[in-house]
Amino acid sequence: MNKTQLLELIRVNLRYANPQVTDRARKKGKSGKALTRALINQYLLSGVLFLFIYGMTMFFLDFSQMPGFFTYYVALFSILAFSQGISVIYNVFFESQDLPAYLPLPFRQSMIFSAKILVVALTVTPFVFPMFIVFLLTGWRSGLFLPATIILAILLFLFVLAIVFAICCLIVFGLTRTVFFKKHKKLVTSLLLGVSMAIAIVGIIFMNGQGSSMETGQIDRHPISIFLPLFHIMSGPFTASGLLSFAGLLGLFLLLMLAIYVLILPKLYEQLTDATTAKGANRRKHKANQNLTQLLISYNTQLLKEPNLIMQVLSNSILMPVIFIVTFAIGGSLDLSHLDFRFVGVVFLTGVALAFMTVNQTSFISNMISLDQENFNFIQSLPISMSEYMKQKFLVGLLIQSLLTGSIALIGGILFHLSLLNVVILVVGSLLGTYLLCLRFFARDYRFRLLDWTSISQLFTRGSGSVGLVFTMLGSIFISLILLGAYIFAATLLPFWPLNLSVLAILLLVSILWIRHFQKNFWHLFH
């Protein structure tokens, strides 16, 4: 394989993987190798961030004596890599529009595949990098020579990721090769991405439902047997079980590589071309006697029916609160059936805080305008009131976000056994928070509107980029927890009515000022 050509293909795919980041780097004068380093540093920074978040808790665990926690964390990040890998592989191979550019060039199919899969790995690896730390800490606590531990941890980490990505490739390429996919591309895409997210949710819930045991004086989880060979490799690489486990892992890796070489590479161009020209959903039937409002509602609803958009939004905005709620509810950690009425204000504010977890720059409302693409400029040239057009677009997005956030609040209230009154208050709080945040992110979409995007992921990283997205989400959660904690403390010590009336007055004042701000600085632009 020509290494020079491979590196050039990787550089090209890196630039197209996140055009917004590429454009910002170019505006700063970056080009050539400097631009490539800037893009790689973006992913490395994301990896460091996740490493910091999880590393603080991992450092205090002796994984060499706790195979349960070792297998739990490896399974957790393997599931995350699998879920993200399915989505990213489909996007990079089947949603990109760069295949025609490669056809006249002297690139082998194996080189195109290798370059794309390496970009996929670079995109996903930062979010599963803590798994490498698990390997490293296990070897270190087992008394292995540190340089050997580092080499072994890197090697094992790469093997695990390669196996996960190979399985993802076989699934994605296998499904997209079927006749059913060629006839029902959108349906199969929805099923593919939906199943991957469902596996992530069910897998994490199942792992959190496992019991604990006492071993070597420490509380450990029950080990997940399928990942125990990795524990044997890191805790005792030169023992019989360690050597056999490593041989089995190597054999599985070679078998999957052979499957890719035989089943995927020979027909890569042909399959990608067939998938690009595959039929989508059936053409929407014309409905007679529709007024302008009905047409706009129908049009904006159609924009949101793209399977890749739906799954990206659900996985980025909905997955985390759903996992949190179901995990704690099934585990029985939180039973709020006897919650005192003095905390009714806390319940309402919790609903508002829930909206901060479900409404962000990856939500439907945050991309409603940019989804128009070139249609937005065309509509501006028509004798249609832009005020009415934008209001209808906002209402469609608001309704969908309200249904999503309100449903999660309702499910959470039921699973945590809240009283009927508290469930209603929780849902109302979530709807208020959703409305206020929808105002912000709809206006943000207009301010950062991107009408020439080629990949949905480009819309999610506008403004602050992927690192800024993570910081914003984590910051919102952190601030919400602080405010809720302070409110709970105050509700325990202070008189009920003075405290809650004061909080309600502050919340109403902030809401009114918030709405007036966007009315003055955004909506007036369309009058």
Helices and strands as residue ranges (DSSP letters): H 3-17, H 19-27, H 32-58, G 63-65, H 67-90, I 91-95, H 99-102, H 109-128, H 130-141, H 146-176, H 179-183, H 185-208, E 212-215, E 218-221, G 225-227, H 228-235, H 240-263, G 265-267, H 268-276, H 292-303, H 307-313, I 314-318, H 319-331, G 341-343, H 344-358, G 365-367, G 370-372, H 374-380, H 386-415, H 420-447, H 456-460, H 465-493, H 496-521, G 523-526
